[in-house]
Amino acid sequence: MQRTIETPNPAQSGFSVLAALLVVALIGAVGTLSVRLIPHYIDYRTILSVIEELPQDRVHDMSSLEIRESLGKRFKINNIRDLDLAKILKIERKRDGTSLILDYERREPLVYNVDLVLHFAKQFHYS
């Protein structure tokens, strides 16, 4: 009687249970980050579009109060209520034009004492 010794096939493929758990954990982490961060980026894009909708030929002639009131109304319409316009937007007046400087940070708690900090900044110049 002849004995044969079986050797494992090196070409075997597939997920082990540990690999499957790691993939599920990775997908969960990416999903959690997406759910927490995407709303802040949507708000930022909305704020940019609101500022860009200001009448370019009139901004330099408008008072700071008129600019803030106009933007404040548009913020309410677009449901941006948790940001204080006075804190996130700086208005600089110069002879050659007016600059609106959007600069703010959002802090999103992640795990225990670890936070994600998102910084948004852009400058708009009107002549």
C-alpha positions as CSV (number, residue, x, y, z in Angstrom):
1,M,0.0,0.0,0.0
2,Q,1.3,3.3,-1.1
3,R,0.8,6.4,1.1
4,T,0.3,9.8,-0.3
5,I,0.9,12.9,1.7
6,E,-1.4,15.8,1.0
7,T,0.2,19.2,0.9
8,P,-1.9,22.3,1.3
9,N,-2.7,24.1,-2.0
10,P,-0.8,27.4,-2.1
11,A,-3.3,28.8,-4.5
12,Q,-6.2,28.7,-2.1
13,S,-8.0,32.0,-1.7
14,G,-10.8,33.5,0.4
15,F,-11.5,35.5,3.4
16,S,-10.8,34.3,6.9
17,V,-13.2,35.4,9.6
18,L,-10.6,37.9,10.9
19,A,-10.2,39.5,7.4
20,A,-13.9,39.8,7.1
21,L,-14.2,41.5,10.5
22,L,-11.4,43.9,9.5
23,V,-13.2,44.8,6.2
24,V,-16.5,45.4,8.1
25,A,-14.7,47.6,10.7
26,L,-13.1,49.6,7.9
27,I,-16.4,50.1,6.1
28,G,-18.0,51.1,9.4
29,A,-15.2,53.6,10.2
30,V,-15.4,55.2,6.7
31,G,-19.2,55.3,7.0
32,T,-19.1,57.0,10.4
33,L,-16.6,59.6,9.2
34,S,-18.7,60.3,6.1
35,V,-21.9,60.8,8.1
36,R,-20.2,63.2,10.5
37,L,-18.2,65.2,8.0
38,I,-20.3,65.5,4.8
39,P,-22.9,67.9,6.4
40,H,-20.1,70.4,7.2
41,Y,-18.9,70.3,3.7
42,I,-22.4,70.7,2.4
43,D,-22.9,73.8,4.6
44,Y,-19.6,75.2,3.4
45,R,-20.6,74.8,-0.2
46,T,-23.9,76.4,0.5
47,I,-22.2,79.4,2.3
48,L,-19.9,79.9,-0.7
49,S,-22.9,79.9,-3.1
50,V,-24.8,82.4,-0.9
51,I,-21.8,84.8,-0.9
52,E,-21.2,84.4,-4.6
53,E,-24.9,85.3,-5.2
54,L,-24.3,88.8,-3.8
55,P,-24.6,91.4,-6.6
56,Q,-20.9,92.0,-7.6
57,D,-21.5,95.5,-8.8
58,R,-23.2,96.7,-5.6
59,V,-21.2,95.0,-2.8
60,H,-18.6,97.8,-2.6
61,D,-21.4,100.4,-2.3
62,M,-23.4,98.4,0.3
63,S,-22.8,99.1,4.0
64,S,-21.4,96.4,6.2
65,L,-24.8,96.1,7.9
66,E,-26.6,95.7,4.5
67,I,-24.1,93.0,3.5
68,R,-24.6,91.1,6.8
69,E,-28.4,91.5,6.6
70,S,-28.6,90.2,3.1
71,L,-26.3,87.2,3.9
72,G,-28.2,86.6,7.1
73,K,-31.5,86.3,5.3
74,R,-30.0,83.9,2.7
75,F,-28.5,81.8,5.5
76,K,-31.9,81.4,7.1
77,I,-33.4,80.5,3.7
78,N,-30.7,77.8,3.2
79,N,-31.1,76.5,6.7
80,I,-27.7,77.5,8.0
81,R,-28.6,78.4,11.5
82,D,-25.8,77.1,13.7
83,L,-23.1,79.5,12.4
84,D,-22.9,83.1,13.6
85,L,-22.3,85.3,10.6
86,A,-20.5,88.0,12.6
87,K,-17.9,85.4,13.8
88,I,-17.3,83.7,10.5
89,L,-17.2,86.6,8.1
90,K,-14.9,89.6,8.2
91,I,-15.6,92.6,5.9
92,E,-12.5,94.7,4.9
93,R,-13.0,98.0,3.1
94,K,-10.3,99.5,0.9
95,R,-10.3,102.2,-1.7
96,D,-10.0,99.8,-4.6
97,G,-12.8,97.4,-3.3
98,T,-14.3,95.4,-0.6
99,S,-13.1,92.0,0.6
100,L,-15.3,89.4,2.4
101,I,-13.2,86.9,4.3
102,L,-14.9,83.7,5.3
103,D,-12.9,81.9,7.9
104,Y,-14.2,79.4,10.5
105,E,-13.5,76.0,12.1
106,R,-15.9,73.2,12.9
107,R,-15.0,70.7,15.6
108,E,-16.6,67.2,15.3
109,P,-16.2,64.8,18.2
110,L,-14.9,61.4,17.0
111,V,-14.0,59.1,19.9
112,Y,-13.7,59.9,23.6
113,N,-11.4,62.9,23.7
114,V,-10.4,62.8,20.0
115,D,-12.0,65.5,17.8
116,L,-11.7,66.2,14.1
117,V,-11.1,69.9,13.3
118,L,-12.3,71.2,9.9
119,H,-11.0,74.6,8.8
120,F,-12.8,76.5,6.1
121,A,-11.5,79.7,4.5
122,K,-12.0,81.7,1.4
123,Q,-11.7,85.3,0.4
124,F,-14.0,87.2,-2.0
125,H,-13.0,90.5,-3.6
126,Y,-15.4,93.0,-5.0
127,S,-14.4,96.2,-6.8
